């Protein structure tokens, strides 16, 4: 029980009541017929319902996922939902306030159990519900007086129609919870795990057991929802454990801060530029907390080894031909793994990463990037394009290369890397000594480019069991291997395999 002597919480709740009251004025001249039509429309439209009854909470336009997933959850009981939204994507607002009161207004809510890391944390999360049931003029005007007794500080309160709301910490048992005949049917989990506790698998599995064996069985068997609000920041987080349990049926709604194209998934609230600044300030935490990708930082290549920046030499000053190496991914669609090009130049013992390009895109854009680089290098030095290729990769991407060659009016000489390769992690691990000695350097002129930033993030994340894409490090390993094998300082500046229209011969 939260102590009522905690004046801050009491003052905050009083302020919340004032805000809810002042922001939900009603039209006293609305006719009974118009009111009935309006309510019917709002009960059939989740977004409109939220915008009308909770204007103070709707501080930004709904994202695409707000318009789809909460309404889907409300309409489909008997499911475990894993709402894996990025931080600050309003998952708690929707699933701890909007959805329960949407269900209640429609007459399909017996009660709610809210589970969190402690009883106090769970109780405090009930404050918004109670404030709106007590002071929201629009909700009360349409659905009648609500609150009768109980307080969020105690972790329980009920409404006049015997709908009860309970808060439990994971050390408590909600078994047998009910008010009169009504067993709660809406279960929600929020902020259940502590990052330090998740290092202990025994504790992590106990959290999962509590959710599935203590909280879920307390829900009404004839109708129930279990909604777990947690971004996938750790492999031992309850959302990860349930998702990975093949014996448990669950529905995953994953919303990263960036979409497959690298742009904001909620552009109505976060611009691409704001997200870029956020990523620069958060490092590995950005990947875990906002991109739903757990990983242990620096298990193979450490961040401090990636601080060797140089202004690149004039291209013809590099010892050997520039190598432009491609990890193409096995699929040619926009939703497959990253397609990654690395442009490398070698001088003495140093490998200079001149450019990096990584996109989740189709083969056409991937090959067009190679033509663009080929044009940029033209006349300055020789460039060798190399693609990592198994039978499937060559088959998938060769046809699209032919089409892009026709569009550009010339062929692109691409060598196929058909080496018999060691395990990927072992191969990428061979780069670690080079990074540690400062022999792999980065082009400072490309420091803020999306491709360079993505490559560096993937390098730091490399490790056994890492869920972060490794296409960039894989391409870099291939580029280093081929750079060592393409040699010869005495070369005329040219480009490899490009057709010179004026001379009518291959260069």
C-alpha positions in Angstrom: 0.0 0.0 0.0 1.3 3.4 -0.9 1.6 5.5 2.2 -0.8 8.5 2.1 2.0 10.5 3.7 3.7 10.5 0.4 2.6 14.1 -0.3 4.1 14.2 -3.8 1.9 11.4 -5.1 -1.2 12.9 -3.5 -0.5 16.3 -4.9 0.2 14.8 -8.4 -3.2 13.0 -8.2 -5.0 16.2 -7.2 -3.3 18.0 -10.2 -4.3 15.1 -12.5 -8.0 15.4 -11.4 -7.9 19.1 -12.2 -6.4 18.5 -15.6 -8.9 15.8 -16.5 -11.8 17.9 -15.3 -10.8 21.1 -17.1 -10.0 19.3 -20.4 -13.3 17.4 -20.8 -16.0 20.1 -21.0 -19.3 19.0 -22.5 -21.9 20.5 -24.8 -24.8 21.2 -22.5 -27.0 22.1 -25.5 -26.6 18.7 -27.3 -29.9 17.0 -27.9 -30.6 13.5 -26.6 -30.8 12.2 -30.1 -27.5 13.7 -31.1 -25.9 12.4 -28.0 -27.1 8.9 -28.7 -25.8 9.0 -32.3 -22.5 10.4 -31.1 -22.0 7.7 -28.5 -22.9 4.9 -31.0 -20.3 6.3 -33.4 -17.6 6.6 -30.8 -18.1 3.1 -29.5 -17.5 1.8 -33.0 -14.4 3.9 -33.7 -11.5 3.4 -31.2 -9.5 6.4 -32.5 -12.5 8.8 -32.3 -13.4 7.4 -28.9 -9.9 8.3 -27.5 -9.7 11.7 -29.1 -13.1 12.7 -27.7 -12.9 11.3 -24.2 -9.2 11.8 -23.5 -8.1 15.0 -25.3 -5.4 15.9 -22.8 -3.7 12.5 -23.3 -3.8 12.7 -27.1 -0.9 15.1 -27.3 0.1 13.9 -30.8 -1.8 12.4 -33.7 -2.2 8.7 -33.6 0.5 6.6 -35.3 -0.5 3.9 -37.7 -0.1 1.3 -34.9 -2.3 3.2 -32.5 -5.1 3.0 -35.1 -4.7 -0.7 -35.6 -3.4 -2.7 -32.6 -5.4 -1.5 -29.6 -8.7 -1.9 -31.5 -7.6 -5.3 -32.6 -6.9 -6.3 -29.0 -10.2 -4.9 -27.8 -12.1 -6.9 -30.5 -10.3 -10.2 -29.9 -10.3 -11.6 -26.3 -8.8 -15.0 -25.4 -5.3 -14.0 -26.5 -2.0 -13.1 -25.0 -0.7 -9.9 -26.6 2.9 -8.9 -26.6 2.9 -5.1 -27.2 6.6 -4.5 -28.1 6.6 -0.8 -28.7 9.6 1.5 -28.6 9.9 3.6 -25.5 7.7 6.7 -25.5 5.3 5.2 -28.0 2.4 5.5 -25.6 1.8 1.8 -25.1 0.9 2.3 -21.4 -1.5 5.2 -22.2 -3.4 3.0 -24.7 -3.4 -0.3 -22.9 -3.7 0.8 -19.3 -6.3 3.6 -19.8 -7.8 3.9 -23.3 -8.5 0.2 -24.0 -10.0 -0.7 -20.6 -12.3 2.3 -20.6 -13.2 1.6 -24.2 -14.2 -1.9 -23.2 -16.1 -0.7 -20.1 -18.0 1.9 -22.1 -19.0 -0.9 -24.5 -20.2 -3.1 -21.6 -17.5 -5.8 -22.1 -15.3 -5.3 -19.0 -15.8 -7.1 -15.7 -12.6 -5.8 -14.1 -8.9 -5.3 -14.6 -5.8 -6.7 -12.9 -2.6 -4.6 -13.4 0.7 -6.3 -12.6 4.1 -4.6 -12.2 7.4 -5.0 -10.5 6.0 -4.0 -7.0 2.6 -3.4 -5.5 3.4 0.3 -5.2 4.3 0.5 -8.9 1.1 -1.3 -9.9 -1.0 0.8 -7.7 0.5 4.1 -9.0 -0.3 3.0 -12.5 -4.0 2.9 -11.6 -4.1 6.6 -10.9 -5.0 7.7 -14.5 -7.9 5.2 -14.5 -9.3 6.4 -11.3 -8.8 10.1 -12.1 -10.8 9.7 -15.4 -13.5 7.6 -13.8 -13.8 10.3 -11.1 -13.4 13.5 -13.0 -13.8 13.0 -16.8 -16.9 15.0 -17.5 -17.4 13.6 -21.0 -17.2 9.9 -19.9 -19.5 10.5 -16.9 -22.0 12.5 -19.0 -22.2 9.6 -21.4 -21.9 6.6 -19.2 -23.0 7.8 -15.7 -21.3 8.4 -12.4 -18.5 5.8 -11.9 -16.5 5.8 -8.7 -17.9 4.4 -5.5 -15.1 3.4 -3.1 -11.4 2.4 -2.9 -8.3 4.3 -3.9 -5.5 3.8 -6.3 -3.1 4.2 -3.4 -4.4 0.9 -1.9 -4.2 -0.9 -5.3 -7.9 -1.4 -5.6 -11.0 0.7 -6.4 -14.4 -0.1 -8.0 -17.1 1.7 -9.9 -20.9 1.8 -9.3 -21.5 -1.0 -11.8 -19.2 -3.3 -9.7 -16.3 -3.1 -12.1 -13.1 -3.4 -10.0 -9.5 -2.4 -10.8 -6.7 -4.1 -8.9 -2.9 -3.6 -8.8 -0.5 -6.4 -7.9 3.3 -6.6 -7.5 4.9 -9.8 -8.8 5.5 -10.9 -5.2 1.8 -11.1 -4.6 -0.8 -13.7 -5.7 -3.9 -12.4 -7.5 -5.5 -15.9 -7.3 -9.2 -15.8 -6.5 -9.6 -12.1 -7.1 -13.2 -11.0 -7.7 -15.9 -8.6 -6.7 -19.2 -10.3 -6.0 -19.6 -12.6 -9.0 -17.3 -10.6 -11.3 -13.8 -11.9 -11.9 -11.6 -9.5 -13.8 -11.2 -10.3 -17.4 -8.6 -7.7 -18.6 -5.0 -8.4 -17.4 -2.1 -6.0 -18.1 1.6 -6.3 -17.3 3.7 -3.2 -17.3 7.3 -2.6 -16.1 7.6 -6.1 -14.7 11.3 -6.7 -15.1 14.4 -5.0 -13.6 17.4 -5.0 -16.0 19.8 -6.2 -13.2 17.5 -9.0 -12.2 17.3 -10.2 -15.8 20.9 -11.3 -15.6 19.7 -14.1 -13.4 17.8 -16.7 -15.5 16.1 -18.2 -12.4 14.5 -14.8 -11.5 13.6 -14.2 -15.1 11.8 -17.5 -15.4 10.1 -16.9 -12.1 8.7 -13.7 -13.5 7.3 -15.6 -16.5 5.8 -18.2 -14.2 4.1 -15.5 -12.1 2.5 -14.0 -15.2 1.3 -17.3 -16.6 0.5 -19.2 -13.4 -0.5 -16.6 -11.0 -2.0 -13.6 -12.8 -3.5 -15.2 -15.9 -5.5 -17.9 -14.1 -7.1 -15.1 -12.0 -8.8 -13.8 -15.2 -12.4 -14.8 -16.0 -12.4 -18.1 -18.0 -15.4 -17.1 -20.1 -13.6 -14.0 -21.5 -10.1 -12.7 -21.0 -7.3 -10.6 -22.4 -3.7 -10.6 -21.3 -1.7 -7.7 -22.6 2.0 -7.5 -21.8 3.6 -4.0 -22.4 7.3 -4.4 -22.8 9.8 -3.6 -25.5 12.1 -6.5 -26.2 15.2 -5.1 -24.5 16.6 -8.4 -23.1 16.4 -12.0 -24.0 15.3 -12.8 -20.4 12.5 -10.2 -20.4 9.1 -11.7 -20.0 8.0 -10.7 -23.5 11.0 -12.5 -25.0 10.5 -15.6 -22.9 6.8 -15.9 -23.7 7.4 -15.1 -27.4 10.1 -17.8 -27.6 8.0 -20.5 -25.8 6.7 -22.7 -28.6 4.0 -24.1 -26.2 2.5 -20.7 -25.5 0.3 -19.0 -28.2 0.9 -15.3 -28.3 0.3 -12.4 -30.7 3.3 -10.0 -31.2 2.8 -6.3 -32.1 6.3 -5.0 -32.6 6.8 -1.3 -33.3 10.5 -0.1 -33.5 11.2 3.6 -33.4 12.5 3.3 -37.0 10.7 1.4 -39.8 12.3 -0.9 -42.3 13.4 2.0 -44.4 15.1 3.7 -41.4 12.5 6.4 -41.0 10.4 7.3 -38.0 7.6 4.8 -37.2 5.6 7.6 -35.6 6.4 10.6 -37.8 3.5 12.5 -36.3 5.4 12.7 -33.1 9.1 12.0 -33.7 11.0 13.3 -36.8 13.9 11.4 -38.4 16.2 14.2 -37.2 15.0 13.9 -33.6 15.6 10.1 -33.7 19.1 10.6 -35.1 20.0 12.9 -32.2 18.5 10.4 -29.8 20.5 7.5 -31.2 23.7 9.6 -30.9 23.1 10.1 -27.2 22.0 6.6 -26.3 24.3 4.2 -28.1 23.6 0.6 -27.4 20.6 1.5 -25.3 18.9 2.8 -28.4 19.2 -0.6 -30.1 17.8 -2.4 -27.1 15.1 -0.1 -25.8 13.9 1.5 -29.0 14.6 -1.1 -31.7 13.5 -4.2 -29.7 16.9 -5.9 -30.2 18.8 -7.3 -27.2 22.5 -7.6 -27.4 25.6 -7.5 -25.2 27.8 -4.6 -26.1 31.4 -5.1 -27.1 31.8 -8.9 -26.7 34.0 -9.2 -29.9 34.7 -5.7 -31.0 34.8 -2.9 -28.4 33.5 0.6 -29.0 36.8 2.2 -28.0 38.5 0.4 -30.9 36.3 2.2 -33.4 37.7 5.7 -32.8 40.3 5.8 -35.5 39.1 8.5 -38.0 41.1 9.7 -40.9 40.7 12.1 -43.8 41.0 9.7 -46.8 43.9 9.8 -49.3 43.2 10.8 -52.9 41.9 7.6 -54.3 44.8 6.9 -56.7 47.2 7.0 -53.7 45.9 3.8 -52.2 48.2 0.8 -52.7 45.8 -1.5 -54.4 42.6 -1.4 -56.3 39.6 -0.2 -54.2 37.4 -3.0 -53.2 33.6 -2.6 -53.1 32.3 -5.6 -51.3 28.6 -6.6 -51.1 26.7 -8.8 -48.6 23.4 -9.0 -50.6 21.2 -11.0 -48.3 19.4 -14.0 -49.6 16.2 -12.2 -50.5 15.6 -9.4 -52.9 12.7 -7.8 -51.0 12.6 -4.6 -49.0 11.8 -6.5 -45.8 14.8 -8.9 -45.8 18.1 -8.4 -44.1 20.3 -5.4 -44.9 22.0 -5.3 -48.2 25.5 -3.9 -47.4 28.2 -2.4 -49.5 31.6 -1.5 -48.0 34.2 0.5 -50.0 37.8 -0.1 -48.8 41.2 1.3 -49.7 44.5 -0.1 -48.4 47.6 2.0 -47.6 50.5 0.2 -46.1 49.1 -1.8 -43.2 45.9 0.3 -42.9 42.5 -0.5 -44.2 40.4 2.6 -44.7 36.7 2.3 -44.8 35.9 5.0 -47.4 32.1 4.4 -47.5 29.4 2.2 -46.1 25.9 1.7 -47.5 23.3 -0.5 -45.8 19.7 -0.6 -46.7 16.7 -2.9 -46.4 15.7 -2.6 -50.0 15.3 -4.4 -53.2 18.1 -5.7 -55.6 17.5 -2.9 -58.1 18.5 -0.1 -55.6 21.4 -2.3 -54.3 22.9 -2.5 -57.8 22.2 1.1 -58.7 24.3 2.1 -55.7 27.2 0.1 -57.2 26.8 2.0 -60.5 26.8 5.4 -58.6 30.0 4.5 -56.8 31.5 3.3 -60.0 30.8 6.7 -61.6 32.2 8.5 -58.6 35.5 6.6 -58.8 35.7 6.8 -62.6 39.1 8.1 -63.9 40.6 8.2 -60.4 41.6 4.6 -59.7 40.6 1.0 -60.3 37.6 -0.4 -58.4 36.8 -4.1 -57.9 33.2 -5.0 -57.2 32.8 -8.2 -55.3 29.6 -10.0 -54.1 29.4 -12.7 -51.5 27.7 -15.4 -53.5 26.3 -18.8 -52.9 24.1 -20.4 -55.6 20.9 -19.0 -54.2 22.3 -15.4 -53.8 23.7 -15.4 -57.4 20.4 -16.7 -58.7 18.3 -14.2 -56.8 20.3 -11.1 -57.7 21.8 -11.8 -61.2 18.6 -11.1 -63.1 18.1 -7.8 -61.4 21.7 -6.8 -62.2 21.0 -7.4 -65.9 18.0 -5.1 -65.8 19.9 -2.3 -64.0 22.8 -2.7 -66.5 20.4 -2.1 -69.3 19.1 1.0 -67.6 22.7 2.3 -67.2 23.7 1.3 -70.7 26.7 -0.7 -69.7 27.9 -3.8 -67.8 29.2 -3.9 -64.2 32.1 -6.2 -63.7 31.3 -8.1 -60.5 33.4 -10.9 -59.1 31.7 -13.6 -57.1 33.1 -14.5 -53.7 32.6 -18.3 -53.6 35.1 -19.0 -50.9 34.3 -21.9 -48.5 33.9 -19.8 -45.4 34.3 -20.5 -41.8 31.6 -19.7 -39.3 30.5 -16.1 -39.7 31.3 -15.1 -36.1 34.8 -16.6 -36.4 35.4 -14.8 -39.6 34.3 -11.4 -38.3 36.3 -12.1 -35.1 39.5 -12.0 -37.2 38.9 -8.3 -37.6 39.1 -7.7 -33.8 43.0 -7.6 -33.7 43.0 -5.2 -36.6 40.6 -2.8 -34.9 42.4 -3.1 -31.6 45.7 -2.1 -33.3 44.0 0.8 -35.1 44.6 -0.7 -38.5 41.0 -0.4 -39.6 40.1 3.3 -39.9 37.0 5.2 -40.8 36.5 8.0 -43.3 35.7 11.1 -41.1 33.9 12.7 -44.1 31.3 10.0 -43.8 31.0 10.0 -40.0 27.3 11.1 -40.0 26.2 9.0 -43.0 23.5 6.4 -42.2 25.5 3.6 -43.6 28.6 4.4 -41.6 26.6 4.7 -38.4 24.8 1.5 -39.1 28.1 -0.4 -39.7 29.5 0.8 -36.4 26.5 -0.2 -34.5 26.5 -3.7 -36.0 30.3 -4.0 -35.2 29.8 -3.2 -31.5 26.9 -5.7 -31.3 28.7 -8.7 -32.7 28.7 -11.6 -30.3 27.4 -15.1 -29.8 23.6 -15.0 -29.8 23.4 -11.4 -30.8 20.1 -10.5 -32.5 21.5 -7.4 -34.3 22.0 -7.8 -38.0 25.7 -8.5 -39.0 25.5 -7.8 -42.7 27.9 -4.8 -42.5 30.6 -6.6 -40.5 30.3 -9.6 -42.8 30.8 -7.4 -45.8 33.8 -5.7 -44.1 35.5 -9.1 -43.5 35.0 -10.0 -47.2 36.3 -6.6 -48.2 39.5 -6.9 -46.1 40.1 -10.4 -47.5 39.9 -9.2 -51.1 41.8 -6.0 -50.5 44.8 -8.1 -49.4 44.6 -10.0 -52.7 44.0 -7.2 -55.2 47.4 -5.5 -55.4 49.8 -3.5 -57.6 50.8 0.1 -57.1 51.7 0.7 -60.8 48.2 1.0 -62.3 46.8 3.5 -64.6 43.8 5.3 -63.1 40.8 3.5 -64.5 37.7 1.7 -63.5 37.1 -2.0 -63.7 34.8 -3.4 -66.4 33.1 -0.1 -67.5 32.4 0.5 -71.1 33.9 3.7 -72.5 31.4 4.9 -75.1 33.8 7.3 -76.8 36.5 4.7 -77.4 34.2 1.8 -77.9 36.2 -0.6 -75.7 36.2 -1.9 -72.2 38.3 -0.1 -69.6 
